[in-house]
Amino acid sequence: MDIKYISTRDKNKKVTASQAILKGLSDEGGLFIPEKLPEIALDFKALSTMTYQEVAHIVLKAFLTDFSEEELRYCINSAYDKKFANENIAPLVKHGNRYFLELFHGQTLAFKDMALSILPYLLTTAAAKNKMDKDIVILTATSGDTGKAAMAGFADVPRTKIIVFYPKNGVSNFQEKQMLTQKGDNTYVVSINGNFDDAQRNVKKMFNDLTLKNKLASHDMAFSSANSINVGRLVPQIVYYVYAYAQLVAAKEIAIGEEINFSVPTGNFGNILAAYYAKEIGVPISQLICASNKNNVLTDFFKEGFYDKNRPFFVTNSPSMDILISSNLERLVYYLTGNSSKVTVELMTALEEKGKYELSSDMKEKLGEFYADYAEEEEVSAAIKQVYEDSSYVIDPHTAVAAKAADTYHAATEDTLKTVIVSTASPFKFPEAVVQAIAPEKLTTVEDDLVDNLAELAHSTVPQSVLDVRQAPILHQTSIKTEEMQRTVESILNIH
Ligand SMILES: *Cc1c(COP(=O)(O)O)cnc(C)c1O
């Protein structure tokens, strides 16, 4: 079956999977979605004996139908290899009576690695298929995590360059060191004296600058983005939901066909949307629990059918979920409208102009497969502590948000189905918040000691990628003024 991709804002625009990956966004600003869902026979008896890479092949082949078997194999094997510290890539573990899907064994210790490690290969393969004979230049503004994960993914991938801008005073010391020690001759990290929004705005400006675009083209280069709305990030995320179910079957924790729930720590709505697609293609999933931190715009959306970003923005201890506009939600909205591009455009225009929109009562009725809940900061710490007391297992603040939501859900509904908590970051990425929650007497301002204390509490060793960053030499040191971003790009690319 051949699957084309259409835009949420104009369903007559049809492109192939590889074109959708190359384009990122559709020209009129819509997001690409599969025109119809692939029919995959999910045989969980067979799936439960397969490796992550084999499951990935089945899922990717069904969605990315213009890629050949060989191309997919090359992308999958290049992405999911020794870079991951666990050979199962996304292991499902049971601690006490809770299940966790650990998505943090990649190079940057967070779930972004699951998709950003394969995106560079999907992108370069898509470029070759579409006879785009140009080198791809990825421009990214980051507040810490995405930039590093994207660089780790693109490092030394032939025919690509990646340039990351970050606010000098807007990322943690560990995040900065992670970026500044990044290897790869094609990676460039630049700090600016402005904030994240300044970085983001100037990156967007460069993307839309026609003169710059032509200048690049005359040097056989083209900009692309590693944004979370890219189909090349969404589809690889569906894989681990299929794999999670297969692992539960393999461990005899569930019978084939038995429904389960997933609780997903949510920001941009990319991860949980992949779970939604997994359900749509036949993984036996009952409820999708959308877990937010104090920035709970999605909790209100699912409870009341009203999206309103006009509210205070909180900086929390789960920073990767500090988001007021969840860009991937547009895809769900399109389905809620009964596949109407017209209504989707109306709602998204209201969001752009007024910062809010309300669903019709028909649309609200379709929200039932999602349960939403959020955690205040103290509840995040309490959840970290509770899980540790129950099972000596240490979770990070993002995962704790999902654990809290799962507990609230079971208490509120008496649902007895098993719930898998999606673990999006290693606790070693947020040692301070975690030690504070479990054993405040072990807090210290010496970062390396803090990490060692955490390892002791977790009865584990410090992850290799944390040790690597400790010892690695600083390889980047460009620091500029915000106004110099474009000049810096031109100089890096040698296109003055
Ligand atoms: C990005 C991120 C999230 C949120 O995922 P979305 O796909 O944006 O909803 C949650 N936890 C961590 C650690 C992340 O990096």
The ligand as an SDF file (V2000), in Angstrom:
LIG
                    3D

 15 15  0  0  0  0  0  0  0  0999 V2000
   10.8810   16.9550   24.5940 C   0  0  0  0  0  0  0  0  0  0  0  0
   10.6830   16.2830   25.8910 C   0  0  0  0  0  0  0  0  0  0  0  0
    9.3980   16.0030   26.3960 C   0  0  0  0  0  0  0  0  0  0  0  0
    8.1350   16.4290   25.6840 C   0  0  0  0  0  0  0  0  0  0  0  0
    7.9220   15.6920   24.5110 O   0  0  0  0  0  0  0  0  0  0  0  0
    6.9280   16.2380   23.3900 P   0  0  0  0  0  0  0  0  0  0  0  0
    7.0590   15.3090   22.2510 O   0  0  0  0  0  0  0  0  0  0  0  0
    7.4420   17.6270   23.0610 O   0  0  0  0  0  0  0  0  0  0  0  0
    5.5750   16.2760   23.9760 O   0  0  0  0  0  0  0  0  0  0  0  0
    9.2860   15.3450   27.6100 C   0  0  0  0  0  0  0  0  0  0  0  0
   10.3840   14.9870   28.3070 N   0  0  0  0  0  0  0  0  0  0  0  0
   11.6300   15.2450   27.8630 C   0  0  0  0  0  0  0  0  0  0  0  0
   12.7940   14.8490   28.7040 C   0  0  0  0  0  0  0  0  0  0  0  0
   11.8310   15.8820   26.6440 C   0  0  0  0  0  0  0  0  0  0  0  0
   13.0730   16.1320   26.2100 O   0  0  0  0  0  0  0  0  0  0  0  0
  1  2  1  0
  2  3  1  0
  2 14  2  0
  3  4  1  0
  3 10  2  0
  4  5  1  0
  5  6  1  0
  6  7  2  0
  6  8  1  0
  6  9  1  0
 10 11  1  0
 11 12  2  0
 12 13  1  0
 12 14  1  0
 14 15  1  0
M  END
$$$$
